[in-house]
Amino acid sequence: MENSLQLTQKIWFGFGGIPLFFQNIELLINQAEILHIPLPSQVKKTDEMFRLSKRMLNKNKYYRSGFIIFKIISDGTSSHIIATSEPAAGQGLPFTDQGLLVSVSDYKKFADNNLNRYLFFNKTLWDSLLLSLRGTFFSNAVILNDKNKVCECAYGNIYLVKGDEVYTPSLSSGCYEDTFRTLISEAVLKTGKKIVEKTGIDRNDLFKMDEIFIAGENIGIQWLLGVDNKRYLQKYSSVVHHQLNILLENMVS
């Protein structure tokens, strides 16, 4: 289609199921409605989409874990949907235990924009940020908002561990919201720590933390080895990852 617009939703599967399938389809529908994109008829038949998705995974012999990618392509008057899948190496959610080095980005987000929480609105910014880091030591970057408060990283929310508390920017800071956000909070609580959503996390607060990780359905859990010149230990990220896998497995059992 010429002058087409694309919406993409990437859904994790594992433990013999697709635990957040329907939540992701709801997000996809919400984004299409915001952009006034006509929905393909298949999208409205969520049970049938789920059945066909499971069939696709079985046909491709993807029995462990990976991702289903739905892409809606529209010219504004008509739309069609494409479904693909890709396998991952392990059974559980991806976990980066070697640690990532990240910087603090010069790119900013405006905290008061209501579209901040949606993938389609963030994707160009995130991809541009990651492209700008090629050839450097950094794999991602912390994005600040227009008030110079911590917002997120590309494709994931950021979590700052200090003692018995885990801080994450609140939605009012302008951060992204995917299907994992509430699930991560639940996993943190089950580990015995307190989850605290804050609007005003300063850049300097990053360098006072015991540990930092980023999380999202598209990336799993990624432990940060360092932000700029600051280095962190890896003690808690793997605990959250383990608890998150338990929650996901229980959702499909």
C-alpha positions, 0 to 999 in steps of 0.5 A: 500500500502507498502512503501506508501506516503500520502498527506492530504488536510483538507478543511473547510466548512460552511455557506452552502458551501465550500468556498475554495474548488477549491483553496485547490484542486489546493494546493493538486495537486501542492504538488502531482506534486512536489513529482511526485505522480501520480494523481488519475483520480478523482482529475482532475475532480474538478467540480465532486469532488465538487459535490460529496463532497457536496453530502457527507456532505448532506448524513451525515447531516453536515449542519453547519460547519466542515472539509472535508479531502482528502487523496491521498495514493500512492506507486509512481506508482499508487494512490487512494484518500479517502474522509472523513468529520467531523462536528464542533460545530458552524456555523462559523469558529472555534475561541479559545477565552479562549486563548492558552499558547504557548512557543518558540520552540527549533525546527528550520526551514531553511528559504531558503527551497522552500518547507516550504510553503507546508503542507506535508513538515511541518506536521512531524515537527508540529506533533513532536512539539505538541507531545513534549508539552504533559504534559505541560501548552503549547498548541502550540509553536512559531517556529523560523527559522535558522536566529532566526526570528519568522516563524510560529506556528504549523498548523498556521501563526502567527499575531502580533498586535501592535497599528494600525498594524498587523505584520506577517512573510513574506514567505521569513522567511520560513513560511507556506502558506495555503488558509487562508493567503491572506484571513486573510490579506484581513480581517485585512484591512477591520477592518481598520488596516494595514497588514505588512509582515516582514522577521525579526521579533525577538523573543523579539518582541513577548513580545512587542505586544498588542495581538497575534493570530494564524490562518489557515484553519485547526485551525481557529483563535486562540487567544494567552493568553500568550507566555512563561510568557508574557500575552496578552489582547483579543480585536482584534482577535475576530474582525478579526474572525468576518470579516473573517466569513463575507468574507467566507459567501460572498464567498458562497452566 
